[in-house]
Amino acid sequence: MGDPGGSGQSSRVSYDGIHVRDGLVVDTVVVTCLPIPRQVLVHAVLQIQVAGLWVRQGRDRLLDQVDTPLAAIDLNAPCRAGTWRTWVRVAGVNPDGTGFEFTTTSPPVPLASCG
């Protein structure tokens, strides 16, 4: 995924894939930014769909890194049957001092059981 705004920043978000492990819904988010930003802040959380709305589950995770092209965050929440996704917001400062910011989500994943 490229950064909107034409700053030359190319950022990509990848997901390990939502799955159930030990009674928890888990996912790992990896953000790659090139060129290496001066700073990048990644905010990520798991969400479940309830009555057509996406509701945060588990703890929001924040990662603030300086001078690195890679950021990884592990997420987990108590398992409930339903449709899940991972929400991610990335913001940072490019080497030239310009800012970048975007929000993205993983594809929804239906979980029928927590077993």
C-alpha positions as CSV (number, residue, x, y, z in Angstrom):
1,M,0.0,0.0,0.0
2,G,1.5,3.3,-1.0
3,D,1.2,6.5,1.0
4,P,-1.3,8.9,-0.3
5,G,0.1,12.4,-0.7
6,G,3.0,11.9,-3.1
7,S,5.8,12.2,-0.5
8,G,7.7,9.2,-1.9
9,Q,6.9,7.1,1.1
10,S,6.0,3.5,0.3
11,S,4.4,1.7,3.2
12,R,3.0,-1.8,3.3
13,V,0.9,-3.5,5.9
14,S,0.7,-7.3,6.1
15,Y,-1.2,-9.6,8.4
16,D,-0.2,-13.1,9.7
17,G,-3.9,-14.0,9.5
18,I,-6.6,-14.0,12.2
19,H,-6.8,-17.4,13.8
20,V,-7.6,-19.0,17.2
21,R,-4.9,-20.1,19.5
22,D,-5.4,-21.2,23.1
23,G,-8.8,-19.6,23.4
24,L,-7.6,-16.3,21.9
25,V,-8.1,-14.7,18.6
26,V,-4.6,-13.6,17.4
27,D,-3.0,-11.8,14.6
28,T,0.4,-10.2,13.9
29,V,0.6,-7.0,11.9
30,V,3.9,-6.1,10.1
31,V,4.4,-2.6,8.7
32,T,7.2,-2.0,6.2
33,C,8.1,1.6,5.2
34,L,10.6,2.7,2.6
35,P,12.5,4.9,2.5
36,I,13.2,4.4,6.2
37,P,11.1,7.0,8.0
38,R,12.5,9.2,10.8
39,Q,9.7,8.0,13.0
40,V,6.7,5.7,12.6
41,L,3.7,5.2,15.0
42,V,1.6,2.1,14.5
43,H,-1.8,1.7,16.2
44,A,-3.5,-1.7,15.9
45,V,-6.4,-3.5,17.4
46,L,-8.6,-6.5,16.7
47,Q,-12.3,-5.8,16.0
48,I,-15.4,-8.0,15.9
49,Q,-18.6,-7.1,14.0
50,V,-21.6,-6.6,16.2
51,A,-25.0,-5.5,14.7
52,G,-23.2,-4.1,11.7
53,L,-20.6,-2.2,13.7
54,W,-16.9,-3.0,14.3
55,V,-16.2,-3.1,18.0
56,R,-12.7,-3.2,19.5
57,Q,-11.6,-6.3,21.3
58,G,-8.6,-6.9,23.5
59,R,-6.1,-4.1,24.1
60,D,-5.2,-1.4,21.6
61,R,-1.5,-1.7,20.8
62,L,0.8,1.2,20.0
63,L,4.3,1.0,18.7
64,D,6.5,4.0,18.3
65,Q,9.8,3.5,16.4
66,V,12.6,5.7,15.2
67,D,14.8,5.1,12.1
68,T,13.7,1.6,11.3
69,P,11.8,0.3,8.2
70,L,9.9,-2.5,10.0
71,A,7.4,-2.5,12.8
72,A,5.6,-5.7,14.1
73,I,2.7,-5.9,16.6
74,D,1.2,-9.0,18.1
75,L,-2.5,-8.8,18.9
76,N,-4.9,-11.0,20.9
77,A,-8.3,-10.9,22.4
78,P,-10.6,-13.5,24.1
79,C,-12.3,-15.6,21.5
80,R,-15.9,-15.1,20.5
81,A,-17.6,-16.6,17.5
82,G,-18.2,-13.9,14.9
83,T,-16.6,-12.0,12.1
84,W,-13.2,-10.5,13.0
85,R,-10.7,-8.0,11.4
86,T,-7.6,-6.2,12.3
87,W,-7.6,-2.4,12.2
88,V,-4.3,-0.5,11.7
89,R,-3.4,3.2,11.6
90,V,0.1,4.2,10.5
91,A,1.6,7.7,10.8
92,G,5.1,8.9,10.6
93,V,7.7,11.4,9.5
94,N,9.7,10.9,6.2
95,P,13.4,11.5,5.9
96,D,12.6,14.9,4.3
97,G,10.4,15.9,7.3
98,T,7.1,15.5,5.5
99,G,4.4,13.5,7.3
100,F,2.4,10.5,6.2
101,E,-0.7,8.8,7.6
102,F,-3.2,6.1,6.6
103,T,-5.6,3.6,8.0
104,T,-6.3,0.1,6.7
105,T,-8.0,-3.1,7.8
106,S,-7.5,-6.8,7.1
107,P,-10.1,-8.7,5.2
108,P,-12.9,-9.9,7.5
109,V,-12.5,-13.5,8.8
110,P,-15.6,-15.4,10.1
111,L,-14.9,-17.6,13.1
112,A,-17.6,-20.1,13.8
113,S,-16.1,-21.5,17.0
114,C,-13.3,-21.0,19.5
115,G,-12.2,-24.6,19.7
